[in-house]
Amino acid sequence: MLKRRQQEAAETRGVETYIGQGTRVEGAIVSSGSVRIDGEVEGQVQSAGDVFVGETGRVKAGVKAANLIIAGEVVGEVKVSGRLELLGTGKLYGDASMQSLIVEQGAVLEGSTRMVRDAERPDGLTDSPEA
């Protein structure tokens, strides 16, 4: 429990956009920095930085980010230019592309996954097979 709190505290440092528990957002979130979601988001999430979905976070949206850490629930297509990490309480229902994948015991991953190299995704966020 202490390790998880320390990890979440570390993930919260440097967060520029915070969607708190009890908050619901519908539409597109576009950020040049890191985003933490502990509330609900429906629509699109695009971040040039990291996205962290906390244990109480519920995201029903496509997500594009540099890195994505899921402790809550994400339903939708995920495109990550770096690392996708599912913590033990995390759930991902949807297809995902990423450079590296970490899945802790207890996490749920339902959908197809595709690991890509940087050369395949020059901008880090597209999923074009011609690139």
TITI-332179 format. One record per atom (N, C-alpha, C): residue number from 1; atom name; z, x, y. Coordinates in nm, 3 decimals, always signed. Each point is the difference from the previous one (the first is absolute). Example, Ala and Ser with C-alpha at 12.3 -4.5 7.8 and 13.67 -1.06 7.14 Angstrom:
R/resi/name/c3/c1/c2
R/1/N/+0.780/+1.319/-0.569 $
R/1/CA/+0.000/-0.089/+0.119 $
R/1/C/+0.000/+0.090/+0.120 $
R/2/N/-0.072/-0.035/+0.105 $
R/2/CA/+0.006/+0.082/+0.119 $
R/2/C/+0.073/-0.077/+0.109 $
//
This chain:
R/resi/name/c3/c1/c2
R/1/N/+0.000/+0.083/-0.119 $
R/1/CA/+0.000/-0.083/+0.119 $
R/1/C/+0.000/+0.087/+0.125 $
R/2/N/+0.084/+0.103/+0.003 $
R/2/CA/+0.005/+0.088/+0.116 $
R/2/C/-0.133/+0.073/+0.018 $
R/3/N/-0.059/+0.043/-0.111 $
R/3/CA/-0.129/+0.070/+0.008 $
R/3/C/-0.106/-0.092/+0.061 $
R/4/N/+0.000/-0.127/-0.040 $
R/4/CA/-0.098/-0.095/+0.052 $
R/4/C/+0.022/-0.021/+0.150 $
R/5/N/+0.124/-0.012/+0.044 $
R/5/CA/+0.028/-0.016/+0.143 $
R/5/C/-0.044/+0.121/+0.079 $
R/6/N/+0.025/+0.119/-0.054 $
R/6/CA/-0.044/+0.122/+0.067 $
R/6/C/-0.151/+0.005/+0.008 $
R/7/N/-0.068/-0.040/-0.106 $
R/7/CA/-0.146/+0.001/-0.001 $
R/7/C/-0.053/-0.099/+0.102 $
R/8/N/+0.056/-0.122/+0.005 $
R/8/CA/-0.046/-0.099/+0.096 $
R/8/C/+0.030/+0.045/+0.143 $
R/9/N/+0.114/+0.063/+0.022 $
R/9/CA/+0.032/+0.051/+0.134 $
R/9/C/-0.101/+0.106/+0.041 $
R/10/N/-0.036/+0.086/-0.092 $
R/10/CA/-0.099/+0.103/+0.029 $
R/10/C/-0.136/-0.063/+0.030 $
R/11/N/-0.036/-0.106/-0.072 $
R/11/CA/-0.128/-0.066/+0.023 $
R/11/C/-0.002/-0.071/+0.136 $
R/12/N/+0.116/-0.046/+0.047 $
R/12/CA/+0.008/-0.073/+0.126 $
R/12/C/-0.012/+0.094/+0.119 $
R/13/N/+0.044/+0.123/-0.013 $
R/13/CA/-0.013/+0.096/+0.109 $
R/13/C/-0.145/+0.018/+0.037 $
R/14/N/-0.029/-0.002/+0.127 $
R/14/CA/-0.136/+0.020/+0.044 $
R/14/C/-0.087/-0.125/-0.007 $
R/15/N/+0.057/-0.114/-0.037 $
R/15/CA/-0.076/-0.124/-0.006 $
R/15/C/-0.024/-0.051/+0.141 $
R/16/N/-0.125/-0.030/+0.030 $
R/16/CA/-0.035/-0.047/+0.134 $
R/16/C/-0.008/-0.152/+0.008 $
R/17/N/-0.029/-0.065/-0.113 $
R/17/CA/-0.009/-0.146/-0.003 $
R/17/C/+0.091/-0.051/-0.110 $
R/18/N/+0.087/-0.096/+0.035 $
R/18/CA/+0.096/-0.053/-0.096 $
R/18/C/-0.009/-0.152/-0.002 $
R/19/N/-0.024/-0.057/-0.117 $
R/19/CA/+0.001/-0.145/-0.021 $
R/19/C/+0.128/-0.029/-0.077 $
R/20/N/+0.099/-0.056/+0.068 $
R/20/CA/+0.132/-0.018/-0.059 $
R/20/C/+0.011/-0.119/-0.093 $
R/21/N/+0.105/+0.002/-0.080 $
R/21/CA/+0.031/-0.110/-0.091 $
R/21/C/+0.016/-0.126/+0.083 $
R/22/N/-0.057/-0.112/-0.046 $
R/22/CA/+0.007/-0.125/+0.073 $
R/22/C/-0.116/-0.018/+0.097 $
R/23/N/-0.088/+0.099/+0.009 $
R/23/CA/-0.117/-0.008/+0.087 $
R/23/C/-0.124/-0.021/-0.084 $
R/24/N/-0.088/-0.089/+0.047 $
R/24/CA/-0.125/-0.029/-0.071 $
R/24/C/-0.116/+0.026/+0.097 $
R/25/N/-0.098/+0.079/-0.043 $
R/25/CA/-0.117/+0.033/+0.080 $
R/25/C/-0.124/-0.048/-0.073 $
R/26/N/-0.087/-0.074/+0.071 $
R/26/CA/-0.128/-0.042/-0.055 $
R/26/C/-0.109/+0.060/+0.086 $
R/27/N/-0.096/+0.068/-0.064 $
R/27/CA/-0.108/+0.063/+0.074 $
R/27/C/-0.012/+0.146/-0.037 $
R/28/N/-0.055/+0.078/+0.094 $
R/28/CA/-0.025/+0.141/-0.027 $
R/28/C/+0.103/+0.088/+0.072 $
R/29/N/+0.051/+0.098/-0.072 $
R/29/CA/+0.086/+0.103/+0.058 $
R/29/C/-0.081/+0.129/-0.006 $
R/30/N/-0.026/+0.059/+0.116 $
R/30/CA/-0.072/+0.126/+0.008 $
R/30/C/+0.089/+0.097/+0.074 $
R/31/N/+0.029/+0.114/-0.064 $
R/31/CA/+0.093/+0.097/+0.058 $
R/31/C/-0.053/+0.141/-0.015 $
R/32/N/+0.021/+0.080/+0.104 $
R/32/CA/-0.038/+0.141/-0.010 $
R/32/C/+0.114/+0.082/-0.058 $
R/33/N/+0.117/-0.063/-0.017 $
R/33/CA/+0.116/+0.069/-0.056 $
R/33/C/+0.049/-0.068/-0.127 $
R/34/N/+0.122/+0.031/-0.038 $
R/34/CA/+0.059/-0.053/-0.123 $
R/34/C/+0.054/-0.141/+0.020 $
R/35/N/-0.001/-0.078/-0.108 $
R/35/CA/+0.042/-0.140/+0.003 $
R/35/C/+0.100/-0.023/-0.113 $
R/36/N/+0.110/-0.071/+0.031 $
R/36/CA/+0.095/-0.043/-0.102 $
R/36/C/+0.006/-0.151/+0.002 $
R/37/N/-0.010/-0.062/-0.119 $
R/37/CA/+0.000/-0.145/-0.011 $
R/37/C/+0.117/-0.043/-0.088 $
R/38/N/+0.096/-0.070/+0.060 $
R/38/CA/+0.110/-0.060/-0.075 $
R/38/C/-0.008/-0.152/+0.005 $
R/39/N/-0.094/-0.052/+0.078 $
R/39/CA/-0.024/-0.144/+0.010 $
R/39/C/-0.122/-0.039/-0.079 $
R/40/N/-0.077/-0.098/+0.054 $
R/40/CA/-0.119/-0.050/-0.068 $
R/40/C/-0.123/+0.023/+0.087 $
R/41/N/-0.108/+0.044/-0.064 $
R/41/CA/-0.127/+0.020/+0.070 $
R/41/C/-0.110/-0.065/-0.082 $
R/42/N/-0.086/-0.078/+0.067 $
R/42/CA/-0.115/-0.060/-0.065 $
R/42/C/-0.122/+0.029/+0.086 $
R/43/N/-0.099/+0.067/-0.057 $
R/43/CA/-0.120/+0.034/+0.075 $
R/43/C/-0.051/+0.137/-0.037 $
R/44/N/+0.007/+0.095/+0.094 $
R/44/CA/-0.046/+0.137/-0.020 $
R/44/C/+0.102/+0.097/+0.059 $
R/45/N/+0.018/+0.112/-0.067 $
R/45/CA/+0.083/+0.109/+0.052 $
R/45/C/-0.083/+0.127/-0.007 $
R/46/N/-0.019/+0.064/+0.116 $
R/46/CA/-0.075/+0.125/+0.005 $
R/46/C/+0.080/+0.099/+0.084 $
R/47/N/+0.029/+0.115/-0.061 $
R/47/CA/+0.080/+0.101/+0.067 $
R/47/C/-0.059/+0.138/-0.023 $
R/48/N/-0.011/+0.078/+0.107 $
R/48/CA/-0.042/+0.139/-0.013 $
R/48/C/+0.114/+0.084/-0.058 $
R/49/N/+0.121/-0.055/+0.004 $
R/49/CA/+0.118/+0.067/-0.055 $
R/49/C/+0.040/-0.062/-0.133 $
R/50/N/+0.128/+0.009/-0.028 $
R/50/CA/+0.055/-0.052/-0.125 $
R/50/C/+0.042/-0.146/+0.016 $
R/51/N/-0.006/-0.075/-0.110 $
R/51/CA/+0.053/-0.136/-0.003 $
R/51/C/+0.107/-0.005/-0.108 $
R/52/N/+0.118/-0.052/+0.038 $
R/52/CA/+0.111/-0.015/-0.095 $
R/52/C/+0.035/-0.148/-0.007 $
R/53/N/-0.006/-0.058/-0.120 $
R/53/CA/+0.038/-0.139/-0.021 $
R/53/C/+0.138/+0.003/-0.066 $
R/54/N/+0.102/-0.041/+0.077 $
R/54/CA/+0.137/+0.002/-0.049 $
R/54/C/+0.024/-0.104/-0.108 $
R/55/N/+0.117/+0.004/-0.061 $
R/55/CA/+0.033/-0.092/-0.111 $
R/55/C/-0.015/-0.146/+0.038 $
R/56/N/+0.028/-0.037/+0.125 $
R/56/CA/-0.013/-0.139/+0.043 $
R/56/C/-0.139/-0.030/+0.056 $
R/57/N/-0.087/+0.100/+0.005 $
R/57/CA/-0.134/-0.017/+0.055 $
R/57/C/-0.093/-0.071/-0.095 $
R/58/N/-0.080/-0.091/+0.056 $
R/58/CA/-0.100/-0.074/-0.076 $
R/58/C/-0.130/+0.007/+0.079 $
R/59/N/-0.102/+0.060/-0.060 $
R/59/CA/-0.127/+0.018/+0.068 $
R/59/C/-0.109/-0.067/-0.082 $
R/60/N/-0.070/-0.096/+0.063 $
R/60/CA/-0.115/-0.065/-0.063 $
R/60/C/-0.118/+0.036/+0.089 $
R/61/N/-0.054/+0.120/-0.025 $
R/61/CA/-0.101/+0.053/+0.091 $
R/61/C/-0.069/+0.120/-0.063 $
R/62/N/-0.116/+0.031/+0.052 $
R/62/CA/-0.062/+0.127/-0.032 $
R/62/C/+0.074/+0.107/+0.079 $
R/63/N/+0.022/+0.114/-0.062 $
R/63/CA/+0.073/+0.108/+0.066 $
R/63/C/-0.084/+0.128/-0.005 $
R/64/N/-0.018/+0.063/+0.116 $
R/64/CA/-0.064/+0.131/+0.011 $
R/64/C/+0.100/+0.091/+0.070 $
R/65/N/+0.028/+0.116/-0.061 $
R/65/CA/+0.100/+0.090/+0.059 $
R/65/C/-0.020/+0.141/-0.051 $
R/66/N/+0.064/+0.095/+0.067 $
R/66/CA/+0.000/+0.138/-0.047 $
R/66/C/+0.079/+0.010/-0.130 $
R/67/N/+0.122/-0.054/+0.000 $
R/67/CA/+0.086/-0.007/-0.118 $
R/67/C/+0.065/-0.137/-0.001 $
R/68/N/+0.026/-0.053/-0.119 $
R/68/CA/+0.063/-0.131/-0.013 $
R/68/C/+0.113/+0.009/-0.102 $
R/69/N/+0.120/-0.042/+0.043 $
R/69/CA/+0.117/-0.002/-0.087 $
R/69/C/+0.045/-0.145/-0.011 $
R/70/N/+0.010/-0.050/-0.122 $
R/70/CA/+0.032/-0.141/-0.022 $
R/70/C/+0.132/-0.012/-0.075 $
R/71/N/+0.098/-0.064/+0.066 $
R/71/CA/+0.126/-0.035/-0.065 $
R/71/C/+0.009/-0.152/-0.014 $
R/72/N/-0.082/-0.072/+0.078 $
R/72/CA/-0.006/-0.146/-0.004 $
R/72/C/-0.122/-0.046/-0.077 $
R/73/N/-0.077/-0.092/+0.061 $
R/73/CA/-0.114/-0.059/-0.070 $
R/73/C/-0.125/+0.003/+0.088 $
R/74/N/-0.111/+0.043/-0.059 $
R/74/CA/-0.130/-0.002/+0.068 $
R/74/C/-0.100/-0.073/-0.089 $
R/75/N/-0.070/-0.098/+0.060 $
R/75/CA/-0.105/-0.073/-0.069 $
R/75/C/-0.127/+0.022/+0.082 $
R/76/N/-0.096/+0.072/-0.056 $
R/76/CA/-0.124/+0.026/+0.072 $
R/76/C/-0.056/+0.136/-0.035 $
R/77/N/-0.119/+0.028/+0.052 $
R/77/CA/-0.065/+0.127/-0.026 $
R/77/C/+0.064/+0.110/+0.085 $
R/78/N/+0.020/+0.116/-0.062 $
R/78/CA/+0.065/+0.113/+0.065 $
R/78/C/-0.093/+0.120/-0.002 $
R/79/N/-0.020/+0.062/+0.117 $
R/79/CA/-0.081/+0.121/+0.011 $
R/79/C/+0.086/+0.104/+0.071 $
R/80/N/+0.034/+0.105/-0.073 $
R/80/CA/+0.090/+0.103/+0.052 $
R/80/C/-0.072/+0.134/-0.008 $
R/81/N/-0.002/+0.074/+0.111 $
R/81/CA/-0.069/+0.129/-0.001 $
R/81/C/+0.084/+0.109/-0.065 $
R/82/N/+0.131/-0.023/-0.012 $
R/82/CA/+0.089/+0.098/-0.061 $
R/82/C/+0.072/-0.056/-0.121 $
R/83/N/+0.133/-0.017/+0.013 $
R/83/CA/+0.086/-0.037/-0.113 $
R/83/C/+0.039/-0.148/+0.004 $
R/84/N/-0.015/-0.066/-0.114 $
R/84/CA/+0.053/-0.134/-0.022 $
R/84/C/+0.121/+0.014/-0.089 $
R/85/N/+0.115/-0.049/+0.046 $
R/85/CA/+0.124/+0.012/-0.076 $
R/85/C/+0.063/-0.137/-0.018 $
R/86/N/+0.025/-0.035/-0.126 $
R/86/CA/+0.070/-0.124/-0.034 $
R/86/C/+0.140/+0.037/-0.044 $
R/87/N/+0.100/-0.040/+0.079 $
R/87/CA/+0.138/+0.024/-0.038 $
R/87/C/+0.040/-0.099/-0.109 $
R/88/N/+0.115/+0.018/-0.060 $
R/88/CA/+0.043/-0.082/-0.113 $
R/88/C/+0.003/-0.149/+0.026 $
R/89/N/+0.019/-0.040/+0.125 $
R/89/CA/+0.003/-0.142/+0.036 $
R/89/C/-0.135/-0.048/+0.052 $
R/90/N/-0.097/+0.090/+0.009 $
R/90/CA/-0.129/-0.033/+0.059 $
R/90/C/-0.093/-0.076/-0.092 $
R/91/N/-0.084/-0.086/+0.063 $
R/91/CA/-0.099/-0.079/-0.074 $
R/91/C/-0.130/+0.004/+0.077 $
R/92/N/-0.108/+0.034/-0.070 $
R/92/CA/-0.134/-0.002/+0.059 $
R/92/C/-0.089/-0.086/-0.089 $
R/93/N/-0.054/-0.107/+0.058 $
R/93/CA/-0.093/-0.088/-0.068 $
R/93/C/-0.133/+0.011/+0.073 $
R/94/N/-0.089/+0.085/-0.050 $
R/94/CA/-0.129/+0.018/+0.064 $
R/94/C/-0.056/+0.137/-0.034 $
R/95/N/-0.126/+0.019/+0.033 $
R/95/CA/-0.068/+0.125/-0.028 $
R/95/C/+0.042/+0.105/+0.102 $
R/96/N/-0.001/+0.127/-0.045 $
R/96/CA/+0.045/+0.107/+0.088 $
R/96/C/-0.084/+0.125/-0.020 $
R/97/N/-0.029/+0.068/+0.111 $
R/97/CA/-0.061/+0.132/-0.007 $
R/97/C/+0.088/+0.096/+0.078 $
R/98/N/+0.018/+0.121/-0.054 $
R/98/CA/+0.091/+0.096/+0.060 $
R/98/C/-0.034/+0.139/-0.052 $
R/99/N/+0.056/+0.101/+0.064 $
R/99/CA/-0.020/+0.137/-0.048 $
R/99/C/+0.103/+0.035/-0.107 $
R/100/N/+0.125/-0.046/+0.018 $
R/100/CA/+0.102/+0.022/-0.104 $
R/100/C/+0.084/-0.126/-0.015 $
R/101/N/+0.056/-0.018/-0.119 $
R/101/CA/+0.075/-0.121/-0.033 $
R/101/C/+0.132/+0.037/-0.066 $
R/102/N/+0.108/-0.062/+0.049 $
R/102/CA/+0.132/+0.018/-0.059 $
R/102/C/+0.055/-0.140/-0.029 $
R/103/N/+0.040/-0.024/-0.125 $
R/103/CA/+0.055/-0.129/-0.038 $
R/103/C/+0.135/+0.024/-0.068 $
R/104/N/+0.107/-0.048/+0.063 $
R/104/CA/+0.133/+0.014/-0.060 $
R/104/C/+0.020/-0.106/-0.107 $
R/105/N/+0.091/+0.030/-0.092 $
R/105/CA/+0.035/-0.095/-0.104 $
R/105/C/+0.052/-0.128/+0.064 $
R/106/N/-0.049/-0.115/-0.050 $
R/106/CA/+0.041/-0.129/+0.052 $
R/106/C/-0.100/-0.060/+0.097 $
R/107/N/-0.088/+0.081/+0.054 $
R/107/CA/-0.101/-0.049/+0.094 $
R/107/C/-0.104/-0.083/-0.074 $
R/108/N/-0.070/-0.087/+0.075 $
R/108/CA/-0.105/-0.085/-0.057 $
R/108/C/-0.131/+0.035/+0.069 $
R/109/N/-0.103/+0.026/-0.080 $
R/109/CA/-0.133/+0.030/+0.052 $
R/109/C/-0.100/-0.081/-0.080 $
R/110/N/-0.057/-0.102/+0.064 $
R/110/CA/-0.100/-0.086/-0.065 $
R/110/C/-0.127/+0.005/+0.081 $
R/111/N/-0.103/+0.063/-0.055 $
R/111/CA/-0.127/+0.016/+0.067 $
R/111/C/-0.063/+0.130/-0.043 $
R/112/N/-0.120/+0.025/+0.046 $
R/112/CA/-0.064/+0.125/-0.037 $
R/112/C/+0.035/+0.108/+0.102 $
R/113/N/+0.004/+0.124/-0.047 $
R/113/CA/+0.029/+0.112/+0.088 $
R/113/C/-0.115/+0.100/-0.009 $
R/114/N/-0.024/+0.066/+0.110 $
R/114/CA/-0.105/+0.101/+0.005 $
R/114/C/+0.052/+0.118/+0.080 $
R/115/N/+0.005/+0.115/-0.065 $
R/115/CA/+0.043/+0.121/+0.069 $
R/115/C/-0.125/+0.070/+0.052 $
R/116/N/+0.003/+0.033/+0.129 $
R/116/CA/-0.117/+0.059/+0.065 $
R/116/C/+0.034/+0.135/+0.060 $
R/117/N/-0.101/+0.081/+0.018 $
R/117/CA/+0.016/+0.129/+0.066 $
R/117/C/-0.035/-0.016/+0.147 $
R/118/N/+0.047/+0.092/+0.084 $
R/118/CA/-0.033/-0.003/+0.142 $
R/118/C/-0.150/-0.002/+0.024 $
R/119/N/-0.075/+0.073/-0.082 $
R/119/CA/-0.144/+0.009/+0.018 $
R/119/C/-0.067/-0.136/-0.016 $
R/120/N/+0.062/-0.088/-0.077 $
R/120/CA/-0.057/-0.133/-0.020 $
R/120/C/+0.030/-0.092/+0.117 $
R/121/N/+0.102/+0.034/+0.080 $
R/121/CA/+0.043/-0.086/+0.109 $
R/121/C/+0.021/+0.084/+0.126 $
R/122/N/-0.106/+0.034/+0.070 $
R/122/CA/+0.014/+0.090/+0.113 $
R/122/C/+0.090/-0.053/+0.111 $
R/123/N/+0.003/-0.130/+0.021 $
R/123/CA/+0.088/-0.053/+0.104 $
R/123/C/+0.136/-0.040/-0.057 $
R/124/N/+0.016/+0.013/-0.132 $
R/124/CA/+0.128/-0.027/-0.063 $
R/124/C/+0.028/-0.148/-0.021 $
R/125/N/-0.085/-0.090/+0.053 $
R/125/CA/+0.032/-0.142/-0.011 $
R/125/C/-0.115/-0.084/-0.052 $
R/126/N/-0.118/+0.056/-0.019 $
R/126/CA/-0.110/-0.079/-0.053 $
R/126/C/-0.007/+0.012/-0.150 $
R/127/N/-0.068/-0.091/-0.062 $
R/127/CA/-0.012/+0.000/-0.144 $
R/127/C/-0.147/+0.001/-0.039 $
R/128/N/-0.081/+0.068/+0.079 $
R/128/CA/-0.143/+0.001/-0.021 $
R/128/C/-0.039/+0.100/-0.108 $
R/129/N/-0.071/-0.044/-0.106 $
R/129/CA/-0.040/+0.092/-0.106 $
R/129/C/-0.107/+0.098/+0.047 $
R/130/N/-0.071/-0.030/+0.109 $
R/130/CA/-0.103/+0.089/+0.051 $
R/130/C/+0.056/+0.119/+0.075 $
R/131/N/+0.126/-0.006/+0.043 $
R/131/CA/+0.060/+0.107/+0.083 $
R/131/C/+0.018/+0.128/-0.077 $
//
